[in-house]
Amino acid sequence: MPQITKSADLQTVVTTFEVTPGTCQDLLEALTDAYASFISQQPGFISAGLHVNDAQTRIANYSQWNRREDFQAMLRTDEMRDRNRQISALCRSFEPVLYDVAAVFD
């Protein structure tokens, strides 16, 4: 489970996928499989969550990594390159953006 704290020394990645209602479930299944069988096993992975909007036109992915370099190394693997080609075919666009936590409100 993601832990969002300002003092945490980790890398946060938010990725937004633009999809159609017809491909939303397919992409969600592909992302779920990627996390369950590959991404979650990579060095530096902490946690992730997948979110779908009501219209099923966007999927947001929130993930946490020990370091920026861990996330980047995962992206460079042959396995993830192949998966990203499949993911790209299921959506109009996707963009991972690396963030630092600026504030938390409970």
The 8 nearest C-alpha neighbors of each residue, nearest first, counted from 0:
[[1, 46, 2, 47, 48, 45, 3, 63],
 [2, 0, 46, 47, 3, 63, 48, 62],
 [1, 3, 4, 0, 46, 63, 7, 45],
 [4, 2, 1, 5, 103, 100, 7, 6],
 [5, 3, 6, 7, 103, 2, 100, 102],
 [4, 6, 100, 7, 102, 101, 103, 3],
 [5, 7, 4, 8, 100, 3, 9, 101],
 [8, 6, 4, 5, 9, 3, 100, 2],
 [7, 9, 6, 10, 65, 66, 5, 4],
 [10, 8, 65, 66, 7, 64, 11, 63],
 [9, 11, 64, 66, 67, 63, 65, 12],
 [10, 12, 63, 98, 97, 62, 99, 64],
 [11, 13, 97, 62, 96, 61, 98, 63],
 [14, 12, 61, 96, 60, 95, 62, 97],
 [15, 13, 95, 60, 94, 59, 96, 12],
 [14, 16, 59, 93, 94, 58, 60, 17],
 [15, 17, 93, 58, 57, 92, 18, 59],
 [16, 18, 57, 92, 91, 90, 56, 93],
 [19, 17, 90, 56, 57, 91, 23, 16],
 [18, 20, 56, 21, 22, 23, 55, 17],
 [19, 21, 55, 23, 22, 56, 18, 54],
 [22, 20, 19, 23, 24, 18, 25, 55],
 [21, 23, 25, 19, 20, 24, 89, 26],
 [24, 22, 20, 26, 25, 18, 21, 55],
 [23, 25, 27, 26, 22, 28, 21, 20],
 [26, 24, 28, 22, 27, 23, 29, 89],
 [25, 27, 29, 23, 28, 24, 89, 30],
 [26, 28, 24, 30, 25, 29, 31, 23],
 [27, 29, 31, 25, 26, 30, 32, 24],
 [30, 28, 26, 32, 27, 31, 33, 25],
 [31, 29, 33, 27, 32, 28, 26, 34],
 [30, 32, 28, 34, 33, 29, 27, 35],
 [31, 33, 35, 29, 30, 34, 36, 28],
 [34, 32, 30, 37, 31, 36, 35, 38],
 [33, 35, 38, 39, 31, 32, 37, 36],
 [36, 34, 32, 33, 31, 37, 39, 38],
 [35, 37, 33, 34, 32, 38, 39, 40],
 [36, 38, 33, 40, 34, 39, 35, 41],
 [39, 37, 34, 40, 41, 33, 36, 35],
 [38, 40, 34, 41, 37, 44, 35, 36],
 [41, 39, 38, 37, 42, 44, 36, 35],
 [40, 42, 38, 39, 44, 43, 73, 37],
 [43, 41, 44, 69, 40, 73, 39, 65],
 [42, 44, 65, 64, 69, 41, 45, 66],
 [45, 43, 64, 42, 41, 39, 46, 65],
 [44, 46, 64, 63, 43, 65, 47, 62],
 [47, 45, 63, 1, 62, 0, 44, 48],
 [48, 46, 62, 61, 1, 63, 0, 49],
 [47, 49, 61, 60, 62, 50, 46, 1],
 [48, 50, 60, 59, 61, 51, 58, 47],
 [49, 51, 59, 58, 60, 48, 52, 61],
 [52, 50, 58, 57, 55, 59, 53, 49],
 [51, 53, 55, 54, 57, 58, 56, 50],
 [54, 52, 55, 51, 56, 57, 20, 50],
 [53, 55, 56, 52, 20, 57, 51, 19],
 [56, 54, 20, 52, 53, 57, 23, 51],
 [55, 57, 18, 19, 54, 20, 17, 52],
 [58, 56, 17, 16, 18, 55, 52, 51],
 [57, 59, 51, 16, 50, 15, 60, 52],
 [58, 60, 15, 50, 14, 49, 16, 51],
 [59, 61, 49, 14, 13, 48, 50, 15],
 [62, 60, 13, 48, 47, 12, 49, 14],
 [63, 61, 47, 12, 46, 11, 48, 60],
 [62, 64, 11, 45, 46, 10, 12, 47],
 [65, 63, 44, 10, 45, 43, 66, 9],
 [64, 66, 9, 43, 10, 44, 45, 69],
 [65, 67, 68, 69, 10, 64, 9, 43],
 [66, 68, 70, 69, 10, 71, 64, 65],
 [67, 69, 71, 66, 70, 72, 65, 73],
 [70, 68, 72, 66, 43, 67, 71, 73],
 [71, 69, 73, 67, 68, 72, 64, 74],
 [70, 72, 68, 74, 73, 69, 67, 75],
 [71, 73, 69, 75, 74, 70, 68, 76],
 [72, 74, 70, 71, 75, 76, 69, 41],
 [75, 73, 71, 72, 79, 76, 70, 80],
 [74, 76, 72, 73, 71, 77, 80, 79],
 [77, 75, 78, 79, 73, 74, 80, 72],
 [76, 78, 80, 79, 81, 75, 74, 82],
 [79, 77, 76, 81, 80, 82, 37, 75],
 [80, 78, 82, 81, 76, 77, 74, 83],
 [79, 81, 77, 83, 82, 78, 76, 84],
 [82, 80, 84, 79, 78, 83, 77, 85],
 [81, 83, 79, 85, 84, 80, 86, 78],
 [84, 82, 86, 80, 85, 81, 87, 79],
 [83, 85, 87, 81, 82, 86, 80, 88],
 [86, 84, 82, 88, 83, 87, 81, 89],
 [87, 85, 83, 89, 88, 84, 82, 26],
 [86, 88, 84, 89, 85, 90, 83, 92],
 [87, 89, 85, 86, 90, 84, 91, 83],
 [90, 88, 86, 87, 26, 22, 85, 91],
 [91, 89, 18, 92, 87, 17, 88, 16],
 [92, 90, 17, 18, 89, 93, 87, 16],
 [93, 91, 17, 90, 16, 87, 94, 18],
 [94, 92, 16, 15, 17, 14, 95, 91],
 [93, 95, 14, 15, 96, 16, 92, 13],
 [94, 96, 14, 13, 12, 97, 15, 93],
 [97, 95, 13, 12, 14, 94, 98, 11],
 [98, 96, 12, 11, 13, 95, 10, 99],
 [97, 99, 11, 12, 96, 100, 10, 13],
 [98, 100, 101, 11, 10, 97, 9, 5],
 [101, 99, 5, 102, 98, 4, 3, 11],
 [100, 102, 99, 5, 103, 98, 4, 6],
 [103, 101, 100, 5, 104, 4, 3, 99],
 [102, 104, 4, 5, 105, 3, 101, 100],
 [105, 103, 102, 4, 3, 5, 101, 100],
 [104, 103, 3, 4, 102, 2, 5, 101]]
